[in-house]
């Protein structure tokens, strides 16, 4: 893996940028809002937690200092496509562009009944529809797909196609659970793997078709509400939790960097590492040279994007 080192000059380029962030009333999302705001960006952020989002907006506006930007909170349920669309539309109509977008909405199923693996699962309880875990997938993955689709349209609409590499960027918050074992969190891990797959499927196409770069942040365990009921497990096993701001600084940096594209940045112990570089470099070791070459040839062929015309797309199954 190659380490990502923060360059303060890159963070400073956020001044004046228009940023849309979903899932930002608490935790990593809130820390990301604060970082962009204090860097002088115009931040439009949302969450279904209206109280938390409103409190963050009020706090930032009351602590306004020279060089800070602006912030605008809107209650949005990430499962609501039209509500997400309206958030982008508000930012676009006010500033004539959207420069950066970050999807940070997410919940987990730790302590949630109805999980795939649960002590209370039996031949009776399994007949009940697993609403909690399906809501998790709707928020973590479906909401992210909604966000990515909308974001790419608005980022492209307000971008200058003559500027290469593109200064527009889409950042999706996944998790270390996307590529590491996450015992007891099958729904959460599956949703975060989905986000990783989403990024990998559009990273070669988004720059040329939407003038937008796309990356993923994959945090290790972070001191947020998501783990507060399980801090004992970390304490007893001497596992330190990183702070939301430890993750937010890498989120801001990757979003602002004019070159980074198609990376999965693992953030652990307040350090960031690109895991894609290691996977690409070692591909022949774990697939074999023949399969590695075939895979790369397929990726290059599909990355051209000419097959994406509607008359070229067919319906097929595995």
C-alpha positions as CSV (number, residue, x, y, z in Angstrom):
1,X,0.0,0.0,0.0
2,X,1.1,3.6,-0.6
3,X,0.6,6.1,2.1
4,X,-1.5,9.3,1.5
5,X,0.2,12.3,3.0
6,X,-1.8,15.4,3.7
7,X,-0.7,18.6,1.8
8,X,-2.1,21.7,3.5
9,X,-1.9,23.6,0.2
10,X,-4.4,21.2,-1.3
11,X,-6.8,21.7,1.6
12,X,-6.6,25.4,1.1
13,X,-8.0,25.1,-2.5
14,X,-11.4,24.3,-1.0
15,X,-12.0,28.0,-0.5
16,X,-15.0,29.1,-2.5
17,X,-16.0,25.6,-3.6
18,X,-19.6,24.4,-3.5
19,X,-19.8,21.1,-1.6
20,X,-22.8,18.8,-1.1
21,X,-22.6,16.3,1.7
22,X,-25.2,13.8,2.7
23,X,-25.3,12.0,6.1
24,X,-23.6,14.9,7.9
25,X,-25.3,15.7,11.2
26,X,-22.9,13.6,13.3
27,X,-19.7,11.7,13.3
28,X,-17.5,11.7,10.2
29,X,-20.0,13.6,8.1
30,X,-20.2,16.4,10.7
31,X,-16.5,16.6,11.0
32,X,-16.2,16.8,7.2
33,X,-18.8,19.6,7.0
34,X,-16.8,21.5,9.6
35,X,-13.5,21.1,7.8
36,X,-14.9,22.3,4.5
37,X,-16.7,25.2,6.2
38,X,-13.6,26.4,8.0
39,X,-11.7,26.1,4.7
40,X,-14.0,28.7,3.1
41,X,-16.3,26.4,1.1
42,X,-20.0,26.8,0.6
43,X,-21.4,23.6,2.2
44,X,-24.9,22.2,1.6
45,X,-25.4,19.3,3.9
46,X,-28.1,16.9,4.9
47,X,-29.2,14.2,7.3
48,X,-32.4,12.6,8.5
49,X,-31.4,13.8,12.0
50,X,-33.0,17.2,11.8
51,X,-32.0,18.1,15.4
52,X,-28.4,17.2,15.0
53,X,-28.1,18.8,11.6
54,X,-29.7,22.0,12.8
55,X,-27.5,22.2,15.8
56,X,-24.4,21.8,13.7
57,X,-25.5,24.5,11.3
58,X,-26.2,26.9,14.2
59,X,-22.9,26.2,15.8
60,X,-20.9,26.8,12.6
61,X,-22.8,30.0,11.8
62,X,-22.4,31.3,15.4
63,X,-18.6,30.5,15.4
64,X,-18.1,32.2,12.0
65,X,-14.5,33.5,11.6
66,X,-12.7,35.4,8.8
67,X,-12.0,32.9,6.0
68,X,-14.9,30.6,6.8
69,X,-17.4,29.7,4.2
70,X,-21.2,29.3,4.4
71,X,-23.3,26.3,5.5
72,X,-26.9,25.3,4.8
73,X,-28.6,22.3,6.4
74,X,-31.6,20.4,4.9
75,X,-33.3,17.4,6.4
76,X,-33.0,14.6,3.9
77,X,-33.7,10.9,4.2
78,X,-31.1,9.3,2.0
79,X,-33.7,6.7,0.9
80,X,-35.7,9.5,-0.8
81,X,-34.3,10.1,-4.3
82,X,-36.3,13.3,-4.9
83,X,-35.1,14.8,-1.6
84,X,-31.5,14.1,-2.5
85,X,-32.1,15.7,-5.9
86,X,-33.6,18.8,-4.3
87,X,-30.5,19.2,-2.1
88,X,-28.2,19.3,-5.2
89,X,-30.7,21.6,-7.0
90,X,-30.6,24.1,-4.2
91,X,-26.8,24.3,-4.2
92,X,-26.7,24.5,-8.0
93,X,-29.3,27.2,-8.3
94,X,-27.6,29.3,-5.7
95,X,-24.1,29.1,-7.0
96,X,-24.4,27.9,-10.6
97,X,-22.3,24.8,-10.0
98,X,-21.5,22.0,-7.6
99,X,-17.8,21.3,-7.3
100,X,-17.6,18.4,-4.8
101,X,-19.9,15.8,-3.4
102,X,-19.4,13.5,-0.4
103,X,-21.8,10.6,0.6
104,X,-21.4,9.9,4.3
105,X,-24.8,8.4,5.3
106,X,-24.6,5.1,7.0
107,X,-25.9,2.9,9.8
108,X,-25.0,-0.6,11.0
109,X,-26.9,-3.6,12.4
110,X,-24.9,-4.1,15.6
111,X,-27.6,-4.8,18.2
112,X,-30.3,-4.8,15.5
113,X,-32.7,-7.7,15.6
114,X,-33.5,-9.3,12.3
115,X,-29.9,-9.6,11.3
116,X,-28.8,-12.5,9.1
117,X,-26.9,-14.1,11.9
118,X,-28.7,-13.6,15.3
119,X,-29.1,-15.7,18.4
120,X,-32.9,-15.3,18.3
121,X,-33.2,-16.6,14.7
122,X,-35.3,-19.7,14.5
123,X,-38.0,-21.2,12.3
124,X,-40.6,-18.7,13.6
125,X,-38.7,-15.4,13.7
126,X,-37.1,-16.0,10.3
127,X,-40.6,-15.7,8.8
128,X,-40.7,-12.0,9.7
129,X,-39.5,-9.6,7.0
130,X,-36.0,-8.2,8.1
131,X,-37.0,-4.5,7.9
132,X,-34.1,-3.2,9.9
133,X,-31.4,-4.8,7.8
134,X,-33.3,-3.8,4.6
135,X,-33.5,-0.2,5.8
136,X,-29.7,-0.5,6.4
137,X,-29.1,-1.5,2.8
138,X,-31.5,1.2,1.5
139,X,-29.5,3.9,3.4
140,X,-26.0,2.6,3.0
141,X,-26.1,1.4,-0.5
142,X,-29.2,2.4,-2.4
143,X,-29.0,5.9,-1.0
144,X,-25.3,6.0,-2.2
145,X,-26.3,4.9,-5.7
146,X,-29.0,7.6,-5.8
147,X,-26.4,10.2,-4.6
148,X,-23.7,9.1,-7.1
149,X,-26.2,9.3,-10.0
150,X,-27.4,12.8,-9.1
151,X,-24.0,14.1,-8.1
152,X,-22.4,13.1,-11.4
153,X,-25.1,15.0,-13.3
154,X,-24.7,18.2,-11.3
155,X,-21.0,18.1,-11.1
156,X,-20.8,17.7,-14.8
157,X,-23.3,20.4,-15.5
158,X,-21.3,23.0,-13.6
159,X,-17.9,21.9,-14.7
160,X,-15.4,23.4,-17.2
161,X,-14.7,20.6,-19.6
162,X,-11.5,22.3,-20.7
163,X,-10.0,21.9,-17.2
164,X,-8.1,18.6,-17.1
165,X,-7.6,16.9,-14.8
166,X,-11.1,17.7,-13.6
167,X,-11.5,19.7,-10.4
168,X,-14.9,18.1,-9.7
169,X,-14.9,15.2,-7.4
170,X,-17.2,12.6,-5.9
171,X,-16.2,10.9,-2.6
172,X,-18.0,8.0,-1.2
173,X,-17.6,6.8,2.5
174,X,-17.3,3.1,2.7
175,X,-15.5,1.2,5.5
176,X,-12.6,-1.1,6.2
177,X,-15.4,-3.7,6.5
178,X,-15.5,-3.6,2.7
179,X,-12.3,-5.5,2.4
180,X,-11.7,-6.9,5.9
181,X,-13.6,-9.4,7.9
182,X,-16.5,-7.8,9.9
183,X,-17.9,-10.5,12.2
184,X,-21.6,-10.0,13.1
185,X,-22.2,-7.2,10.5
186,X,-23.2,-9.0,7.3
187,X,-25.6,-6.3,6.1
188,X,-23.2,-3.5,6.9
189,X,-20.3,-5.2,5.3
190,X,-22.3,-6.1,2.2
191,X,-23.4,-2.5,1.8
192,X,-19.9,-1.2,2.1
193,X,-18.6,-3.7,-0.4
194,X,-21.3,-2.4,-2.7
195,X,-20.0,1.1,-2.4
196,X,-16.5,-0.1,-3.2
197,X,-17.8,-1.9,-6.3
198,X,-19.7,1.2,-7.3
199,X,-16.6,3.4,-7.2
200,X,-14.5,0.8,-9.2
201,X,-17.2,0.5,-11.8
202,X,-17.3,4.3,-12.6
203,X,-13.7,5.5,-11.8
204,X,-12.5,5.0,-15.4
205,X,-15.6,6.4,-17.0
206,X,-16.6,9.4,-14.8
207,X,-13.6,11.6,-15.6
208,X,-14.2,11.3,-19.4
209,X,-18.0,11.2,-19.4
210,X,-18.8,13.5,-16.4
211,X,-15.5,15.4,-16.0
212,X,-15.5,14.1,-12.4
213,X,-13.0,12.0,-10.4
214,X,-14.3,9.5,-7.9
215,X,-12.7,7.9,-4.8
216,X,-13.7,6.0,-1.7
217,X,-12.7,6.5,1.9
218,X,-12.6,3.3,4.0
219,X,-12.3,4.1,7.7
220,X,-11.2,1.8,10.4
221,X,-13.2,1.9,13.7
222,X,-14.0,5.5,14.5
223,X,-15.3,7.0,17.7
224,X,-18.9,7.8,16.5
225,X,-22.4,6.9,17.6
226,X,-22.1,3.8,15.3
227,X,-19.8,2.1,17.8
228,X,-20.7,3.8,21.1
229,X,-22.6,0.7,22.3
230,X,-19.6,-1.5,21.8
231,X,-16.7,0.6,23.0
232,X,-16.1,-2.1,25.7
233,X,-14.9,-4.5,23.0
234,X,-12.3,-2.0,21.9
235,X,-11.2,-1.1,25.4
236,X,-10.9,-4.6,26.7
237,X,-8.9,-5.6,23.6
238,X,-6.7,-2.5,23.7
239,X,-7.9,-1.3,20.3
240,X,-7.8,2.5,20.0
241,X,-10.5,4.3,18.2
242,X,-9.6,7.2,15.8
243,X,-11.6,10.5,15.9
244,X,-14.1,11.6,13.3
245,X,-11.7,14.4,12.3
246,X,-8.9,11.9,11.7
247,X,-11.1,10.5,8.9
248,X,-12.5,13.9,7.8
249,X,-9.1,15.4,7.0
250,X,-8.5,12.6,4.5
251,X,-12.0,12.9,3.1
252,X,-11.4,16.6,2.5
253,X,-7.9,16.0,1.1
254,X,-8.9,13.3,-1.4
255,X,-11.9,15.4,-2.4
256,X,-9.8,18.4,-3.1
257,X,-6.7,16.8,-4.6
258,X,-6.7,17.6,-8.4
259,X,-5.1,14.3,-9.4
260,X,-6.3,11.4,-7.2
261,X,-8.9,9.2,-8.9
262,X,-10.2,5.7,-8.4
263,X,-8.5,5.2,-5.0
264,X,-9.7,3.4,-1.9
265,X,-8.1,5.2,1.0
266,X,-8.0,3.2,4.1
267,X,-7.9,5.4,7.2
268,X,-6.6,3.8,10.4
269,X,-4.8,5.2,13.4
270,X,-5.1,8.6,11.8
271,X,-3.1,7.6,8.7
272,X,-4.3,7.0,5.2
273,X,-3.3,4.3,2.7
274,X,-4.3,3.6,-0.9
275,X,-5.2,-0.1,-1.1
276,X,-5.9,0.0,-4.9
277,X,-2.2,0.4,-5.7
278,X,-1.3,-2.7,-3.8
279,X,-4.1,-4.7,-5.3
280,X,-3.1,-3.7,-8.8
281,X,0.6,-4.3,-8.3
282,X,0.1,-7.8,-6.9
283,X,-2.6,-8.9,-9.2
284,X,-0.4,-11.5,-11.0
285,X,0.5,-13.0,-7.6
286,X,-3.0,-13.9,-6.5
287,X,-4.7,-14.4,-9.9
288,X,-1.8,-15.7,-11.9
289,X,-0.2,-13.8,-14.8
290,X,-2.6,-15.1,-17.5
291,X,-5.7,-14.2,-15.6
292,X,-4.2,-10.9,-14.5
293,X,-3.5,-10.0,-18.2
294,X,-7.1,-11.0,-19.2
295,X,-8.6,-9.0,-16.4
296,X,-6.7,-5.9,-17.3
297,X,-7.5,-6.2,-21.0
298,X,-11.2,-6.5,-20.1
299,X,-11.0,-3.5,-17.9
300,X,-9.4,-1.4,-20.6
301,X,-12.0,-2.5,-23.2
302,X,-14.9,-1.6,-20.9
303,X,-13.3,1.7,-19.8
304,X,-13.6,3.1,-23.3
305,X,-17.3,3.6,-22.6
306,X,-18.5,3.4,-26.2
307,X,-20.6,0.3,-25.3
308,X,-22.7,2.4,-23.0
309,X,-24.9,3.8,-25.7
310,X,-28.5,2.7,-25.3
311,X,-28.5,0.8,-28.5
312,X,-25.5,-1.2,-27.3
313,X,-26.9,-2.4,-24.0
314,X,-28.7,-5.7,-23.8
315,X,-30.4,-7.6,-21.0
316,X,-28.7,-10.7,-19.9
317,X,-28.2,-12.9,-16.8
318,X,-25.3,-14.8,-15.4
